[in-house]
């Protein structure tokens, strides 16, 4: 066997190990967080009856061999002013985000939130490449649902890395990063893994590098009391974008507060960026 073939086999083997480790770690973490929230009553099944100012529909999205569970919420009475794809974090499902979707719809913003493969009622296993494909397919569905409405992408926590990673494969108007990290390996360190062991995490979702190639307007929104990812990460991401970015640190908010308790104090920043005809 030639040296080049041996090298390729070694790279493929290491890649398979990375994928398995990622799948195992994220699956355990996500299901633990979701179970905790259910036991604490933090998440309830989303009602599908339409409200006075919004229309709700459960959607199934094809993503390769998988089928994703998704929730589309659209304002009623007049066309949406803007649309946004919501890429949620590691410990959530679509039902965690209904409160946010209601708040957005009340201000004329339509939204689509989906569960990555292996999350919630979505089929398949959690794999990082599949997460990216899921986001791409979901954004395509949003464009079909509202073809004449400006559509942007929002990534929250884990979803911030995914949203930034797929920018060169979709065509959003704007990028919004909430409770974001600079890279997946840096995020792993924040979660308690020592820097000496951080190399065991796959070198994926380097948000900082993705933003260097990004030409979109970017809103970086972070919680002042985020105990998971320090606000310095958000500042670093915004600095990479230069004048294209707006950095907002929301006071008296913790990492998961934006979807646990959706408040105008936080989401008005998102809405103002989405509906504006100008850069952030």
N, C-alpha and C positions, 0 to 999 in steps of 0.2 A: 504494500500500500504506500502511495506517495506521501511525502511529508505534508503537502498542501491538503490532501484529503483527510489525513489524520487531524490536522489543525481544524478543518471544517467540522469534523465529527465531534471534536472536543468543544468547539463553540456551541454546536447544536445541543450537546449534552448539558453544558452549563446553562444554556437558555431554558432547557426543559426543567432543570432543577429550580431556576429562578421562578418559572411559571408556577410550579407546584408549591413552592414556598409562599409565593404571593397569594395563590388561591386559598391555601390552608389558613394563613394568617388573617387575611381580610374576611374570609367566611366566618371564622370564629369570632373575630371582633365585631363584625356587623350584626350577627345574630344575637350576640350577647347584649349589645346596646339596644337592639330592637325589642328583645324580650324584657329588658329592664324597663323600657318606656311603656310597654303594654302592662306590665305588673303595676307600675306607678300611675296608670291611667292617663299618660301623657298623649296617647294617640288613640283615635277612635276611627271606626270605619266611615269613610266619606259618604255622606248622603247624596244620592244622585238626583233628587228632585230639584228642579230649577228654583232659584231664588228670585227675588224681585228685580235685581240688577245684574244677574249673571246666569249663564247657561252652562250646565255641567254635563260632560260626556266622558264615559270610560272608553279608552281606546286600546286596541291591540296593534302593536307595531312589529313588523317582520324585520329581523336583524340577522342576516345569514340564516342559519338553521334554527335560530331561537325566535321566540315570540315574547315581546316585552309588554308589561302592563303599564298603562299611562293614563293620565287624567288631564283633560283639556277643559279649561274654564275661559269663557268668552263673555264680555259684557253684552247686555241686552239693551235694545232701544236705538243704538247707533253704532256705526262701525268702530272697531277698536282703534285707539290712537297709536298703539304699538303692540308688538308681540315679543315674547321672550321664552326661550327654552331654559328650563331650570334643571341643572345637573346637581343633584343632592349629594350629601356627604355619606360617610361610611356607615353611620348608625341610623339611617332613615329609610323610609319607603314613601311612596306617593302620598299616603294618608297623613304623614307628618306635615305635608306642605299645603294642605287645603286652606288653612287659615291665611297663609301668605297669598295664595291664589285669589281668595275672596277680597282681600285688601287691595290687590292689584286691579282686579276687575272693577271694583268700586271707583277707581280712578281712570278707567278706560283702557287698561292694559290686559290683553289676553295672554294666557300662559299655558304651557304644556310641561308637565313634569312626568318623568318616566322612571321605572326601576331598571337598573342595569341587569343583565343576565345573571341569574342566581340570587337576586334580591327580591323580596316580597313574593308576588305571584308571577314574576317573570321566569321563563324557563331557562335551563342551562346552568352552567357553573360560572363563578366569578373569575374572570381572567382579564388581565389589563388590556390586551389588544381588543378583546371583545367589548370592554367598557367603552373604548374609543369608537368602535364601530357602532355601538348602541347609540352614542351621542350623535354621530353623523346621520344615522337613519332617523332618529327622532327629530333632528333639525329639518330634515327633508320633509317629514310629515307636517311639521308646523308651517313650512312654506306652502305646502299644498292646501292646507286648511285656510290659510290667510295669504293668498298670493300677492295681494296688493298692499299689504301692511308691512311697514319696516320691522324686521325681525332681528333680535339680538340674542346673545347667549350669556347666561349667568352660571357661574360655578361656585358652589359653596363647599368649603373645606376640601374633602377628597375630590369633589367635583370641580374645584378650581383648577387642579392639575389636568383633569380630563378636558375641560373646556378650552384651556390654553393649548393643549396638545393637538387639538383637531382644527385649529383655526385655518390652517392652510388647505383643509379639505372641505370646508363649508364657506358660506358667504354671509356672515352676520354683519349688521350695521355697526354694532358696538359690543364690547366685551366688559362684563362686570365680574369682578373677583371678590368674593365675600369669605371672610375667615380663612384666608388663603395661606399657602406655604410656598417657599421658594423652590423646593424640589421634594420629591417623594422621600429620598434618603434623608434630607433635613427634617422632614415631618416625622420619620421613624425615630430620629434622635429625640425629638420633642416628646415622643410618647414613651420614653424611658430606655430606649436602646442606646448603649454607649457608642461613641464615635468609632471605637475600635471594631465594633461589630456591625456598624451601619452599612459596610460594603456587602453584607449578606442580603440587603434589600436590593431589588433590581434597580438599575439606573434609569428609571422612567420618570415621566412627568416633571421634567425640569422646567418649571414655570418661568423662571428667570430667563433661560435661554429661549423659550418660546416667545417671550415678550420682546426680545431683541430683534426678532424677525417679524414682529407684528406692526402693522401700520394703522390699526384701528384706534379710535378713541377708547380709552380704558378708564373705568371707575374701579378703584381699589377701596373696598369698604371693610373696616375692621372694628372689632369690639375692644374698647379700652381695657376691660378686665378679662380678656381672653387668656386663660391659663394653659391652653394647649399650644397655640402658635403665637409667639410674641409679636407685638406690633412692629418691631424692627423688621420683621419679614415683609410686612405690608409696605413699609417705607422703602425697603430695598426694591421691591417690585415696581413701585411707582417711580422711583428714581431711574430705573432702567428705561422706562417709557418717555421720560422727559416731559415735554409740554403736551404730549398726547394724553397724559394721565392726570386724574384728579384723585387725591388721597383724602379719605374721610375716616377719622377715628371717632366712633360713636361712644360717648361717655356712658358709664354705668351699665354696660352690657357685657355679658359673658358669651362664650363661644357659641352655644346653641340657642341663646335667647331669641335671635331673629326669627326662628320658626316655632320655638316653644311658645313664645308670647309676641306675635307680630305687632309691632308698634309703628305709628307714623314717624316717630323720631328716627327710626332706622330706614324704613322702606320709602319714605318720601325722597331720599337721595337717589334711590334706584329709579323711582317713577319719573323724577325730573329729568334724569339722563335719558331714559327711554323715549319720552315724548318730545324731547327737544330736537329741533332741526339742526342744532349746532353741535360741535364737539363738546366733550365734557368740561 
